[in-house]
Amino acid sequence: MNSSSELRIQDYIGMVRRRKWLIVSSVTVSLAIAVALCFLLPKSFRSTTTVLVESQKIPESYVKSGVEGSIEGRLSAIQQLVMSRSLLTQIAEDFKLFRPEMSSEQRETVIEGMRKKINVTKSKVGHAKGPDTIEGFSISFAHEDPVTAMKVTERFASQFIEENLKIREQMLEGASTFLEQELHMAEAKLEDQERSISDFKKKYMGELPQQTEANLRSLDRLQMDVNATREGIQGAINKVAILEKQVSEAVSSANTQVAGATTSTNQGRGGDPLIVRLGELERTLATLSAEYRETYPDIIQTRQEIESIKSQLAVKYGVTKDEVKPGSAKLLDPVLRDLMRQRDEAKNEVEALKERLRRLLEQVKQYEGRVERAPAREQELMILVRDYDNMQKNYQSLLEKRLNARLAENLEKRQKGEQFRILDPANLPATPESPNRPLILLGGLVVGCGLGFGGVFALEMLRPAFRRSDEAETMLGVSVLASIPDFSSVFGGRENVRQVTDRTAGGRRLLAGALAAGDLGQVVGKVGDVQYPSWNLVAKWSPRSMVAEQFRVAATRFTLMTSDQKSTVAVITSAVVGEGKTSTAVNLSYILAQELDKKTLLIDCDLKRPMVHAYTDAPTSPGLVDYLLGDEVLDACMHQMEDLPLWILPAGSSTKNMLELSKIKQLSQVLHVLRSRFDYIIIDAPPIFPLADVNVLSSMADRMILVIRAGRTGREVVGDAYKTLGARCPANIVLTGVDAVSTPYYMYQYGNYGTGTTKHA
């Protein structure tokens, strides 16, 4: 079951109406406490003095003040100094605010109290804004003695003036010293930055941004040299190729005539002994190799001699060592040797040109790197130059500030700067500042209202009750037959009820007392010799009221729900006492008989608190208890109400109404007999809690009607009671005591119209 629903304005009004005395008592107690505080709290007198803040005498366009910051900031700083423990202790001792017997803790309490009693407020005194505007502030102090308050205020004003002078002097002296130090530091940093720029230019000489143009021109010149060198290399390579071809052709032609050319050459020139010796050694080596191993000493010696002769021939004829062979054409043909020399020279030229090209390319790469790194060097140099410019500007600014600081210091020494001056001396207070009686009374009223309304809301939320029919239907899952308004609205208000009652003063007092209790209750009694019926039978005494109309709605819905039954037994009960179950049973039975012409029997089974006889003006006995005990017959116990088809079976003799459950179970046999005689049998059962009788009665019924008092009975109590009954028979709900503010306007108007007391909004 859902335990909460959205509250409407009518619900809040109903809360206030139900618990109005809680609100009244809270407000009364709070106001009483406030009045007591007004007379019990000690009086306090506050003295006030006004101090002007005069601007400097020389315009700031000529000499700027060396004291910066707002008035609020300086006042806050001065206030902290003035409110220091040492200064407050001195003032308290001078004005005898300490008693001799005070301990250190009590002295500390006095100092804290002085801090709280001092007020410093800034104010505008001038009438126009600008350099001539004079600002000021007020200093006040509260004390039980007005003379002491005035003297302490004067002392605080003089302390503010003295501390202001000290602060200004300290600020100017500190500013001058600080600027002097900063100026020396800025000069040293400026020199360091100049050295950094110079070192940077030396380190990256050739890569500086102003050298980029020269690097580009050098790069163009080197590129031209590279192209010329590559052309020279290509020509030398072609020359080498031509000479290689000529050498190859000469070697081929010379090899065909090697033997004859060798003999003729040797004969013509007398022969080369080195070549002859080489041939002999090679033949000897061949003979020895055929007979001995390679490690044979003669073979090793012969090989060494051959190598020596080859080296000599290679040097002599300008050939390689591998080309030296006996009868080689290269050693015999001088033309071939010339071609080979030219070829070697051409190769050397190619190597030299390649070396030159390599050096040129390295230079090109070097200059290209300089050009590529120039932007980065420019950025680094720009940062250095920018820092240098900033330092230079800072240095110039510090020079100007040092000059201004000296001027401001001279300005203060000559008393031409900003000053504090007392405008209004401390006054002698005549009326106390506290206690503020109107404020205390207003606070008491607000606190009382807050406690009252807050308590009402808390009580309603801590023990939530059903306020509207839709809440009961949603949480219990049972349909509501009708929502019965509070009986106090039957005659349109209490004054109208008094007018329609008996004209005797006793009757009016009787009914008014019942209304004051919040319910009409059982208004049965005697005033003089006059008997007054119960006004809870609204269907009879006020048939056109809204309450009676809602009982008609309940009766009509009830008959429609039971139309398929020839005879219906309905048990009407509630969770606890005081929810209006008996009133519901009486009015429902009366309407069934009087307006719906249904033969109805109303049985009072609430043997602990029988009230049906009082509401219907029926005899108390004989009744149900007398019949169940066998003292009377059934027909003698049933009493017809006037000439209506309505019979009342009261509880019976009050001395016998305590029956055991076994006797109550005999009622089932009685109901079986009575079903054939009545269309509806309404049983006014006792509450579910704390009795067990209703559990027995519910087993005999065809339908159960659960009466719930709106705004009073807790939801959990109703839910537990409904679960206790179980699903023995179909159930419905009648919601009683609904506030008039929760009743729709059109229903209220319709009901009041019938009573002749309609109220127009």
Secondary structure as UniProt FT lines:
FT   HELIX           9..18
FT   HELIX           20..40
FT   STRAND          44..54
FT   TURN            60..62
FT   HELIX           71..82
FT   HELIX           85..94
FT   TURN            95..96
FT   TURN            100..101
FT   HELIX           104..117
FT   STRAND          118..124
FT   TURN            131..132
FT   STRAND          135..143
FT   HELIX           146..203
FT   TURN            204..206
FT   HELIX           209..211
FT   HELIX           212..255
FT   TURN            256..257
FT   HELIX           258..269
FT   HELIX           273..291
FT   TURN            294..295
FT   HELIX           297..317
FT   HELIX           321..323
FT   TURN            326..327
FT   HELIX           329..332
FT   HELIX           334..413
FT   TURN            414..415
FT   STRAND          419..424
FT   HELIX           437..462
FT   HELIX           469..476
FT   STRAND          480..485
FT   HELIX           487..489
FT   TURN            490..492
FT   HELIX           494..500
FT   HELIX           505..516
FT   TURN            517..518
FT   STRAND          525..527
FT   TURN            528..529
FT   STRAND          530..532
FT   TURN            535..536
FT   HELIX           538..541
FT   TURN            543..544
FT   HELIX           546..561
FT   TURN            562..564
FT   STRAND          568..574
FT   TURN            577..578
FT   HELIX           581..594
FT   STRAND          600..604
FT   HELIX           612..616
FT   HELIX           624..628
FT   TURN            629..630
FT   HELIX           634..637
FT   STRAND          639..640
FT   TURN            642..643
FT   STRAND          646..649
FT   TURN            654..655
FT   HELIX           661..665
FT   HELIX           667..674
FT   TURN            675..677
FT   STRAND          680..684
FT   HELIX           693..698
FT   TURN            699..700
FT   STRAND          703..709
FT   TURN            710..712
FT   HELIX           715..725
FT   STRAND          731..738
FT   HELIX           740..742
FT   HELIX           745..755
//
